Amino acid sequence: MKIFHLSDLHIGLKLMNHDLAEDQEYILREIVRLAAERQPDAVVIAGDIYDKAVPSAEAMSRFDRFVTELTQAVPQAEIMMISGNHDSAERVNVFRQVLARQHIHMIGRPPELPGETIAKVTLTDAYGPVNFYLLPFVKPSMVKLITGTDEDGNNFSYDEAVHRLIMREELAEQERNVLVSHQFYLSTGKDDTIERSPSEIVTVGNIDSVQGDILNRFDYAALGHIHKAQRLNGKDCYRYSGTPIACSFGEEGQKKGVIEVELKEKGEVLTTVLPLKPLRQVRTIRDTLENVLAQPSGDYVSITLTDADEYLAVDVRDRLAAKFPQLLHVGRESREEANYQLEQEQAVQLSPFDLCRDFLQDLAAEEETLLAAVIHEVQEAEK
């Protein structure tokens, strides 16, 4: 069975307040072209369909065109998608039963009542059944009626809640099972192996993290949420597909693509990354005005001029715009400012949790846990 694994489309995204509509239309057409060429049996989108919970009419129309063209390109394929933390679960969940009859499965909400289970779609090929478990973004509060609470009546951590939710599923171990999930899974015992991008929502102390050992129950895990394509636990069968185009300048240089998964007999999984070349790249340039003007580009650029006097010239932005039609930002850097910027960058790298912990000093492990929970609750309230 051949599967296309995508995630984090972020339809409606703006880059430094610049509408990426043209770029998203282009990359979605490229995905459709690849689907028509490769003819997968299933297409899974692992969350963050939209960039905002209340998408614009234009974003919804763009998604509508994409799904319409995709179903025309691969009429035999089953299309499955889940909501991510950027999506409105209710909007994704609408007309769920009606769409399922058209081979389109949009799962917006996880199971929330004791009698409910993770949405499952079963397909069959020459080797037998393949069970797809479609698990949208989960907050512990959503599933507490299923997972329960701790001895003090508090919600479990993300890690405990997701583990309990998945472990209650009765998987047919002799069959092939695929998990589609949008969470921050960590490589077991190796927190630093998963790279996060500046455009992602990062919680204090990684309080939303889930240990990836739970994925061992599945033959393949189609993961979303992390913007850089990467493996989990060093295995090809547990993967973040990443965004199809860069969502921030922090994703500069990342290779984007669609993961094509081939499930053969039980235990045999092959993956291939089908490259996606964007309409425009994102680039950061730091140099003198003369050197910058010598390297014109149609990409999205953020330019920092190292000669402050030239930056103050009246026509500098016009001169740059003539060479860089997609110029999104111009800044300057003198020697003094460079030192100041370095200090600022070092400060910015500290999260609110780290800043508070450094200020309070000598916190016990229980106190650090409480501090992380309080800061996370404040951040959630701000959203």
C-alpha positions in Angstrom: 0.0 0.0 0.0 1.3 3.4 -1.0 0.7 6.4 1.3 1.4 10.1 0.9 2.2 11.7 4.3 1.8 15.5 4.6 1.2 17.9 7.4 1.2 21.5 8.5 -0.2 23.1 5.4 -0.9 26.3 7.4 -3.2 27.5 4.6 -3.7 31.3 5.1 -0.3 31.8 6.5 1.4 35.2 6.2 5.1 35.7 6.3 6.0 39.0 8.0 2.5 40.2 7.1 3.0 39.2 3.5 0.2 37.0 2.1 1.6 33.7 0.8 -1.5 32.8 -1.2 0.3 32.5 -4.5 3.1 30.4 -3.0 0.6 28.1 -1.3 -1.5 27.7 -4.4 1.7 26.7 -6.3 2.9 24.1 -3.7 -0.6 22.6 -3.3 -0.7 22.2 -7.1 2.7 20.5 -6.9 1.4 18.1 -4.4 -1.6 17.3 -6.6 0.8 16.8 -9.5 2.9 14.3 -7.5 -0.2 12.5 -6.4 -1.4 12.2 -10.0 2.0 10.9 -11.0 2.5 8.4 -8.1 -1.1 7.4 -7.5 -1.0 6.7 -3.8 -3.7 4.5 -2.2 -4.1 7.0 0.7 -3.2 10.6 1.5 -2.9 11.6 5.1 -2.5 15.2 6.4 -1.3 15.2 10.0 -2.9 18.4 11.2 -2.6 22.2 11.0 -4.6 22.4 7.8 -5.1 26.1 8.4 -2.9 28.6 10.0 -5.7 30.0 12.2 -8.7 28.5 14.0 -10.9 30.9 12.1 -9.5 30.9 8.6 -10.3 33.5 6.0 -12.8 32.9 3.2 -9.8 32.9 0.8 -8.0 30.3 2.8 -11.1 28.0 2.9 -11.5 28.4 -0.9 -7.8 27.5 -1.4 -8.3 24.3 0.7 -11.5 23.5 -1.1 -9.7 23.7 -4.5 -6.8 21.5 -3.2 -9.1 18.7 -2.0 -11.2 18.9 -5.1 -8.2 18.6 -7.4 -6.6 15.9 -5.2 -9.7 13.7 -5.4 -9.8 14.2 -9.2 -6.1 13.3 -9.4 -6.4 10.1 -7.3 -10.1 9.1 -7.4 -9.4 5.7 -5.9 -7.5 7.1 -2.9 -8.7 7.5 0.7 -8.0 11.0 1.9 -7.6 11.3 5.7 -6.8 14.4 7.8 -6.9 15.5 11.4 -7.0 18.8 13.2 -3.8 20.3 14.6 -3.3 22.9 17.4 -3.8 25.7 14.9 -7.1 24.4 13.6 -10.6 24.6 15.0 -11.5 21.1 15.9 -15.2 21.8 15.4 -14.7 23.2 11.9 -12.6 20.2 10.8 -15.1 17.8 12.3 -18.1 19.2 10.4 -20.0 16.8 8.0 -17.7 14.0 9.2 -20.0 11.1 8.4 -21.2 12.6 5.1 -17.6 13.1 3.9 -16.5 9.6 4.9 -18.9 8.2 2.3 -17.0 10.2 -0.3 -13.7 8.6 0.9 -12.7 11.9 2.7 -12.1 11.5 6.4 -11.8 14.8 8.4 -11.3 14.1 12.1 -11.4 17.2 14.2 -11.9 15.9 17.8 -10.2 13.1 19.7 -12.4 10.6 21.7 -13.7 12.5 24.7 -16.2 10.1 26.3 -15.4 6.7 27.9 -17.4 4.8 25.1 -15.5 6.5 22.3 -12.3 5.3 20.6 -9.8 6.8 18.2 -11.3 7.2 14.7 -10.1 4.3 12.6 -10.2 3.7 8.8 -9.3 0.3 7.5 -8.0 -0.3 3.9 -7.0 -3.6 2.4 -4.3 -4.6 -0.1 -2.6 -7.9 -1.2 -1.0 -8.3 2.3 -4.3 -7.8 4.2 -5.8 -5.0 6.3 -4.1 -1.7 7.1 -5.6 0.2 10.1 -5.3 4.0 10.2 -5.8 5.5 13.6 -6.6 9.2 13.2 -5.8 11.1 16.4 -6.2 14.9 16.3 -4.3 17.3 18.6 -5.0 16.4 22.2 -4.9 18.5 25.3 -5.2 16.6 28.6 -8.4 18.5 29.5 -10.1 17.2 26.3 -9.7 13.5 27.3 -9.8 13.6 31.1 -13.2 11.7 31.2 -11.3 8.8 29.4 -7.9 9.0 31.0 -8.9 10.2 34.4 -7.0 12.6 36.7 -4.2 12.2 39.2 -4.8 11.6 42.9 -5.3 15.4 43.5 -7.9 15.7 40.7 -5.6 17.5 38.3 -5.3 16.7 34.6 -2.5 14.3 33.7 0.5 15.6 31.7 0.4 15.6 27.9 2.7 12.6 28.0 0.5 10.6 30.4 -2.8 11.6 28.7 -1.7 10.6 25.2 -0.1 7.3 26.5 -3.3 6.3 28.3 -5.4 7.3 25.3 -3.4 5.2 22.8 -2.8 2.3 25.2 -6.5 1.7 25.6 -6.9 0.9 21.9 -7.0 -2.8 21.1 -4.7 -3.0 18.1 -4.7 -6.1 15.9 -1.0 -6.9 16.4 -0.9 -9.3 13.4 -2.2 -6.5 11.1 -0.4 -3.3 9.9 -1.3 -0.3 12.0 -0.7 3.4 11.1 -1.0 6.3 13.6 -1.7 9.8 12.2 -1.1 12.3 15.1 -0.3 15.9 15.7 1.7 16.2 18.9 5.2 17.0 20.1 6.7 13.6 20.2 10.2 13.3 21.5 12.8 10.6 20.7 12.9 8.4 23.7 15.5 9.7 26.1 16.8 12.1 23.6 15.0 15.5 24.0 17.6 17.4 21.9 17.1 15.3 18.8 13.9 17.1 17.6 14.5 20.5 16.1 11.7 23.1 16.4 11.3 26.2 14.2 10.6 29.8 15.4 7.2 29.7 13.7 6.0 26.8 15.9 4.1 27.4 19.2 6.6 26.4 21.8 5.4 25.7 25.4 7.4 26.4 28.5 9.6 23.6 29.6 8.2 21.5 26.6 5.2 20.8 28.8 3.3 19.5 25.8 5.9 16.8 24.9 5.1 13.1 24.6 7.7 10.4 24.8 7.9 8.5 21.5 8.0 5.0 22.9 4.2 4.9 22.6 4.7 4.8 18.8 6.3 1.4 19.0 2.8 -0.1 18.8 2.5 1.1 15.2 4.1 0.0 11.9 4.2 3.7 10.8 3.6 7.0 12.5 2.6 9.9 10.3 3.4 12.8 12.5 2.6 16.5 12.3 3.4 19.7 14.4 7.1 20.0 13.8 8.0 22.1 10.8 11.3 20.5 9.9 11.1 17.0 8.3 12.8 14.6 10.5 12.8 11.0 11.9 11.9 10.1 15.4 14.0 7.6 17.4 16.2 7.4 14.3 13.6 5.3 12.5 12.2 5.8 9.0 8.9 4.5 10.2 8.2 7.3 12.7 8.5 10.6 10.9 7.5 14.3 10.9 6.8 15.3 7.3 7.4 19.0 8.0 5.7 21.9 6.3 5.5 21.9 2.4 6.9 25.4 2.3 8.9 27.5 4.7 6.6 29.3 7.3 9.4 31.6 8.7 12.9 32.7 8.0 13.9 30.3 10.7 13.1 27.5 8.2 15.7 28.8 5.7 17.5 26.1 3.9 15.2 23.3 5.0 14.4 20.7 2.4 10.7 20.3 1.9 8.8 17.3 0.5 6.1 14.7 0.6 6.9 11.4 2.3 5.9 8.5 0.2 5.4 5.4 2.4 5.1 1.9 1.1 3.7 -0.7 3.4 4.5 -4.2 2.3 4.0 -7.3 4.5 4.0 -6.8 8.3 7.2 -5.2 9.5 8.4 -4.0 6.0 8.1 -0.2 5.5 9.9 1.8 2.8 9.9 5.6 2.8 10.9 8.0 0.1 10.9 11.8 0.2 9.5 13.4 -2.9 11.1 16.9 -3.1 8.9 20.0 -3.2 10.5 23.0 -4.8 8.8 26.2 -3.7 7.9 29.1 -6.0 10.2 31.3 -3.8 12.8 30.5 -1.2 13.2 32.4 2.1 16.6 34.0 2.5 18.4 36.1 5.1 21.2 38.3 3.9 23.7 40.2 6.2 26.3 42.3 4.3 27.2 45.7 3.1 24.8 47.5 0.8 27.2 47.2 -2.2 27.6 43.4 -1.7 23.9 43.0 -1.2 23.0 44.8 -4.4 25.4 42.6 -6.3 23.2 39.5 -5.5 19.7 40.3 -6.7 17.0 37.7 -6.1 13.2 37.1 -6.5 13.1 35.1 -3.3 11.6 36.4 0.0 14.5 38.2 1.7 15.3 39.8 5.0 18.3 42.0 4.7 20.5 43.4 7.4 23.0 46.0 6.3 26.3 46.1 8.1 27.2 49.6 7.0 25.0 51.9 9.1 25.7 55.0 7.0 24.3 53.4 3.8 21.2 52.3 5.7 20.4 55.9 6.5 20.4 56.9 2.8 17.1 58.2 1.6 16.8 55.9 -1.3 18.2 52.7 0.2 14.9 50.8 0.4 14.0 51.8 -3.2 17.4 50.6 -4.4 17.0 47.3 -2.6 13.4 46.8 -3.8 14.6 47.2 -7.4 16.9 44.2 -6.9 14.7 42.3 -4.5 11.0 42.6 -5.5 10.0 40.3 -2.6 11.9 42.3 0.0 10.1 41.8 3.4 12.5 43.4 5.9 15.5 45.8 6.0 17.5 46.4 9.1 21.0 47.7 10.0 23.9 46.6 12.1 26.8 48.6 13.2 29.6 47.3 15.4 27.9 48.6 18.6 24.5 47.4 17.4 26.0 44.0 16.5 27.2 43.6 20.1 23.8 44.8 21.4 22.0 42.4 19.0 24.1 39.5 20.2 23.2 40.3 23.8 19.5 40.6 22.9 19.6 37.3 20.9 21.1 35.5 23.9 18.4 36.9 26.1 15.6 36.0 23.7 16.9 32.4 23.6 15.9 32.1 27.3 12.2 31.0 27.6 10.0 32.6 30.3 10.5 29.4 32.3 14.3 29.7 32.1 14.1 33.4 33.0 11.9 32.8 36.0 14.0 29.8 37.1 17.3 31.8 36.8 15.7 34.6 38.9 14.3 32.4 41.6 17.4 30.0 41.7 17.8 26.7 43.6 14.3 25.4 42.8 13.5 21.8 43.8 12.1 19.5 41.1 8.5 19.8 42.4 8.8 23.6 42.4 10.1 23.6 38.8 7.1 21.4 37.7 4.7 23.8 39.4 6.4 26.8 37.8 6.2 25.3 34.4 2.5 24.5 34.9 1.7 28.1 36.0 3.5 29.7 33.1 1.9 27.3 30.6 -1.6 28.2 32.1 -0.8 31.9 31.7 0.3 31.4 28.1 -2.8 29.4 27.3 -5.0 32.2 28.8 -3.2 34.8 26.6 -4.0 32.8 23.5 
